[in-house]
Structures are given as C-alpha cells and as structure tokens.
Amino acid sequence: MPVSSFDLKRILRPNILRLEPYRCARDDYSEGILLDANENSYGPAYQVEISQDSKGHEKLQIRSGANDLSLHRYPDPLGREVKARILKLRPSIPSTDNIFLGVGSDEVIDMLVRITCIPGKDAVLVTPPTYGMYKVVANVNDVNVVKVPLVVDEGAFQLDVDAVIRTAVADPTIKIIWLCSPGNPTGTYLREEDVRRVLDSSFQGLVVLDEAYVDFVRPERGESYARLVAEYPNLFVMQTMSKSFGLAGIRLGVGIGSCELVSYLNNAKAPYNVSTLSLSVAKSALSDDGLVKMRSVMQGIQKQRDEFLIPELLRLPHVGAILGGNDANFVLCRICDSNGRASNEIAKHVYSEMAENRGLVVRYRGSDYGCEGCLRITVGTAEENAIVIETLRSLLSAIS
C-alpha cells in the first residue's frame, strides 16, 4: 500500500479516539512549592543511593533521611530526560515525541492491543516460533490469534512473506502483525527486504517489530528498524533496557513509532506508569559512560557466544545443530538421539536434570514450532559458560 494511505484512526478503537486523557499534576508544572498532587511534602521515609561495588556492579542502598531522587514526588509522566538520551542512542528517531516508555516491553505490548483491538472481535497475527507474550496478552484481552509460521527449514526462521501478507490482507479483523527481530527463541534477524514488503503491502493495520535483542546483531547483518519509523507510519518498534543494558529489574520498555500513535498510547497509559527509580537508573545507563560500559559488555557477550559457547556446544555428543541466526544473547541448541534425530525426550531430561540436580537452569523449547529437541541457553559469564559445557558433556556422554 502507498505509505501515505495509512490512516491510524481506522484501526484504533472508537473509545480510544474519544478518550479524554487523565490530566496528572506533573503534566503542567514540576517546579516550585508543589501542593497540587497530595504528595507528602515532608519527604520519603527512606533514602535510596545508587553506588557501585568493587566489580562495577550497581547497588541500591536504602537509608533513612532525605533523598536526592525526590521519591516523595511523582515521576515525570513522560520520562522526558530518558527519551532525550534514547534519542542520542538511536539518532535516526525523529524526535522524543516518537518515543513511548512502558513498564517493560510487556506493558507496551498490552497497550498496543488495548488501543487497537476490540475484545471478542479483532485479532492479531503472530509468526511462531515467537515470543509467548503476544498470545498471552491477546488472550487476556479476548483477542483472536492468527498464526503464520516462520520458514523453519534448516533453522532459517525467516518470514513466509507471501503467507503473512495474504493472511493479513484477507482478514480485516487483524489489527497488528507481531514480528520479532532478532527472534525469541530463534535469535534470527529478519531480512530488511522481507520487512519492507510487509510494510509496503495493502495491510491496513500496524506492523510491530520487537527488537529486544537488537544490540547483539552483527553489524554486517543489519541494525535497528527504528530508522524506518519516519518512513512508515504503520511501523512501531519495541526495544528494552533488559538485555544489552542488563537492567531487567527496572522494567523499562521503549516503543518507537509515529507521533500520532505515541500520543494515543500516552493518553491511554496510567498517569505515572514508570517509576522515578527506573527513570533515574535508565538515565544513568544512557549516559556517555553508561553507553561505553553497555557496548563493552555486549561485545564480551558476543565474543563468548561466537568464540566459545557455539563451537564448544557443537563438539558435544548428541548436539545436532545450533539453530537460528545467533544474533541475540542466547543460542538455540538442538539435542538429537543416537540416530541424529531431534529428541524432545533427551532435551527435556537434560533440562530437568540440570535444573533439579546440577543447579544450572536453561530453557526447554522443544514444544515450539520448528524447535524440536531444542534448549535455549543464555550466554553467561566465561565461568558460567564453561560450567554449561562441562555439565552438558557429562550428561550427554552418558546417553547411549
């Protein structure tokens, strides 16, 4: 479809278009003597300090007394300072008005479904194997799920583009196409020509690209699709502070899309959805020093993935293949029987034995489409990865 013909209002729920957003106290004023929001002007009961230990790990220390973070005040409802720093990280994003902040990517997923899909009537399209929360959120919101599997032959895990477009165009109840790049559990970066074909099609809904692992993509393979947001008003990109930044605990998800779509998301979200603590930690992580550290850690993870974990796994008995594109901070390892066939039985046994008796937890994914016999193994520290290999060697060598 010509990009200029996309009309967001046609896919938003009528109640969202009519919604008069809640006006919170910090929407208008945030300085001076603040007696407008029924806050406790005497300050918080605890002081929270962020420091680093000898290994450079951040620690939160709670003390009684005053607090520089002003935790007795509500946070900036739009997280403006964090958005400004995200803009420096992703300079292809047009402006901070194109950025939405949520409580993890899961809130962003839920918000997108809630503003577009009418319960009991509308649908979303997923491409299994993929992130399970798309289906969970749809089920919670009484929204149908249409499945168009990825092409899984030889572990490709790429889009069946013709089938995706054909299915989405034929069903006017489909409001969102969920694409995961790099995929979970596949670790595969979706080809740009395929993504553009979906975006350029006559589908009238949103195309949402989940990029939780995008910072781990090899540069020669590709980069964030956030650079296409200015070109495609029907595109929405999700990112997170949980993976490359190592901040899963602060629960901060990032959505990047048209200013119009972001404004509707802001209208519908809770007034102060992201906490002061999360915004403060995110701002620190997105500083120049924080970005240097993130990139250094990320490179270390990539090196462990490519130079140790993958080659060592492939040397183990009963490891048939490493599937997918390996553009994430995990690998998808296929376990096979003595005849070289993928074996859920062996994979599940190894998974359970490690978790219950060896103190080592990976993820069994053999039930996912195209992932028979697979374990998903997160790339850990050098010491953790060595333990993974030795434990797997011990268990797999004992299998006839």
Beta strands, then each sheet from edge to edge (+ up, - down):
strand 1: 47-52
strand 2: 58-63
strand 3: 99-103
strand 4: 123-126
strand 5: 144-147
strand 6: 174-180
strand 7: 206-210
strand 8: 235-240
strand 9: 252-256
strand 10: 319-323
strand 11: 330-335
strand 12: 363-364
strand 13: 374-378
sheet 1: 1+ 2-
sheet 2: 3+ 9- 8+ 7+ 6+ 4+ 5+
sheet 3: 10+ 11- 13+ 12-
end
